[in-house]
Structures are given as C-alpha cells and as structure tokens.
Amino acid sequence: MVMSSQLEQRLLEIYQRLLSRYGPQNWWPADEPFEVVVGAILTQATSWKNVEKAIFNLKKADALRPAACES
C-alpha cells in the first residue's frame, strides 16, 4: 500500500509532536531501525524471550541487515 504524501506528512507531524512532548521512550531495545522491523515481525509469532534469542543469533551470524535477506 502506498501512503499518500498528505497522510505521511500528517503522521510525521503527530510523531514529532509526541516526541517533543514526551521525549524518546526507549521502549524498543534495538541498535538500528532494521532490527526494530525484524523484532516487530518476530513478536507477532513468538514470545519476547525467543525474539531476543533470534536477534542475538542473527547478529552473531552477521545476518541482521537487509542485504543478508537477499541471499
């Protein structure tokens, strides 16, 4: 689904307002945005404990990066 430019701008505006008001919440323990994406997908099907294990193992194997998904 392609998001309209107007909707995208509105969502970014809401995000910036919340960030300005409440500051960073540090609710997701990730080092990079791609890790957040992978973790969010994994949490849909498994417990957080297993997500942590999977992310640890992906990092250890140098596979927690978009290019690693292409092979």
CNS distance restraints for C-alpha pairs under 8 A (distance, minus, plus):
assign (resid   3 and name CA) (resid   7 and name CA) 6.60 0.50 0.50
assign (resid   3 and name CA) (resid   8 and name CA) 6.32 0.50 0.50
assign (resid   4 and name CA) (resid   8 and name CA) 6.11 0.50 0.50
assign (resid   5 and name CA) (resid   9 and name CA) 6.09 0.50 0.50
assign (resid   6 and name CA) (resid  10 and name CA) 6.24 0.50 0.50
assign (resid   7 and name CA) (resid  11 and name CA) 6.16 0.50 0.50
assign (resid   8 and name CA) (resid  12 and name CA) 6.19 0.50 0.50
assign (resid   9 and name CA) (resid  13 and name CA) 6.10 0.50 0.50
assign (resid  10 and name CA) (resid  14 and name CA) 6.25 0.50 0.50
assign (resid  11 and name CA) (resid  15 and name CA) 6.12 0.50 0.50
assign (resid  12 and name CA) (resid  16 and name CA) 6.10 0.50 0.50
assign (resid  13 and name CA) (resid  17 and name CA) 6.21 0.50 0.50
assign (resid  14 and name CA) (resid  18 and name CA) 6.24 0.50 0.50
assign (resid  15 and name CA) (resid  19 and name CA) 6.06 0.50 0.50
assign (resid  16 and name CA) (resid  20 and name CA) 5.98 0.50 0.50
assign (resid  17 and name CA) (resid  21 and name CA) 6.10 0.50 0.50
assign (resid  18 and name CA) (resid  22 and name CA) 5.86 0.50 0.50
assign (resid  18 and name CA) (resid  23 and name CA) 7.35 0.50 0.50
assign (resid  19 and name CA) (resid  23 and name CA) 4.65 0.50 0.50
assign (resid  19 and name CA) (resid  24 and name CA) 6.22 0.50 0.50
assign (resid  28 and name CA) (resid  36 and name CA) 7.18 0.50 0.50
assign (resid  30 and name CA) (resid  35 and name CA) 5.86 0.50 0.50
assign (resid  30 and name CA) (resid  36 and name CA) 5.91 0.50 0.50
assign (resid  31 and name CA) (resid  35 and name CA) 6.78 0.50 0.50
assign (resid  32 and name CA) (resid  36 and name CA) 6.81 0.50 0.50
assign (resid  33 and name CA) (resid  37 and name CA) 6.51 0.50 0.50
assign (resid  34 and name CA) (resid  38 and name CA) 6.27 0.50 0.50
assign (resid  34 and name CA) (resid  64 and name CA) 7.60 0.50 0.50
assign (resid  34 and name CA) (resid  65 and name CA) 6.67 0.50 0.50
assign (resid  34 and name CA) (resid  66 and name CA) 7.24 0.50 0.50
assign (resid  35 and name CA) (resid  39 and name CA) 5.95 0.50 0.50
assign (resid  35 and name CA) (resid  55 and name CA) 7.67 0.50 0.50
assign (resid  35 and name CA) (resid  64 and name CA) 6.83 0.50 0.50
assign (resid  35 and name CA) (resid  65 and name CA) 7.84 0.50 0.50
assign (resid  36 and name CA) (resid  40 and name CA) 5.95 0.50 0.50
assign (resid  37 and name CA) (resid  41 and name CA) 6.29 0.50 0.50
assign (resid  38 and name CA) (resid  42 and name CA) 6.17 0.50 0.50
assign (resid  39 and name CA) (resid  43 and name CA) 6.06 0.50 0.50
assign (resid  39 and name CA) (resid  51 and name CA) 6.38 0.50 0.50
assign (resid  39 and name CA) (resid  55 and name CA) 7.30 0.50 0.50
assign (resid  40 and name CA) (resid  44 and name CA) 6.81 0.50 0.50
assign (resid  41 and name CA) (resid  45 and name CA) 7.62 0.50 0.50
assign (resid  42 and name CA) (resid  46 and name CA) 6.23 0.50 0.50
assign (resid  42 and name CA) (resid  51 and name CA) 6.05 0.50 0.50
assign (resid  43 and name CA) (resid  47 and name CA) 6.21 0.50 0.50
assign (resid  43 and name CA) (resid  48 and name CA) 6.27 0.50 0.50
assign (resid  43 and name CA) (resid  51 and name CA) 6.42 0.50 0.50
assign (resid  46 and name CA) (resid  50 and name CA) 6.38 0.50 0.50
assign (resid  46 and name CA) (resid  51 and name CA) 6.79 0.50 0.50
assign (resid  47 and name CA) (resid  51 and name CA) 6.35 0.50 0.50
assign (resid  48 and name CA) (resid  52 and name CA) 6.18 0.50 0.50
assign (resid  49 and name CA) (resid  53 and name CA) 6.48 0.50 0.50
assign (resid  50 and name CA) (resid  54 and name CA) 6.09 0.50 0.50
assign (resid  51 and name CA) (resid  55 and name CA) 6.08 0.50 0.50
assign (resid  52 and name CA) (resid  56 and name CA) 6.05 0.50 0.50
assign (resid  53 and name CA) (resid  57 and name CA) 6.17 0.50 0.50
assign (resid  54 and name CA) (resid  58 and name CA) 6.08 0.50 0.50
assign (resid  55 and name CA) (resid  59 and name CA) 6.12 0.50 0.50
assign (resid  55 and name CA) (resid  64 and name CA) 7.34 0.50 0.50
assign (resid  56 and name CA) (resid  60 and name CA) 6.16 0.50 0.50
assign (resid  57 and name CA) (resid  61 and name CA) 6.16 0.50 0.50
assign (resid  58 and name CA) (resid  62 and name CA) 6.10 0.50 0.50
assign (resid  58 and name CA) (resid  63 and name CA) 4.93 0.50 0.50
assign (resid  58 and name CA) (resid  64 and name CA) 5.18 0.50 0.50
assign (resid  59 and name CA) (resid  63 and name CA) 5.89 0.50 0.50
assign (resid  59 and name CA) (resid  64 and name CA) 5.33 0.50 0.50
assign (resid  62 and name CA) (resid  68 and name CA) 7.92 0.50 0.50
assign (resid  63 and name CA) (resid  68 and name CA) 5.18 0.50 0.50
assign (resid  63 and name CA) (resid  69 and name CA) 7.57 0.50 0.50
assign (resid  64 and name CA) (resid  68 and name CA) 6.86 0.50 0.50
assign (resid  65 and name CA) (resid  69 and name CA) 7.17 0.50 0.50
assign (resid  66 and name CA) (resid  70 and name CA) 7.23 0.50 0.50
assign (resid  67 and name CA) (resid  71 and name CA) 7.68 0.50 0.50
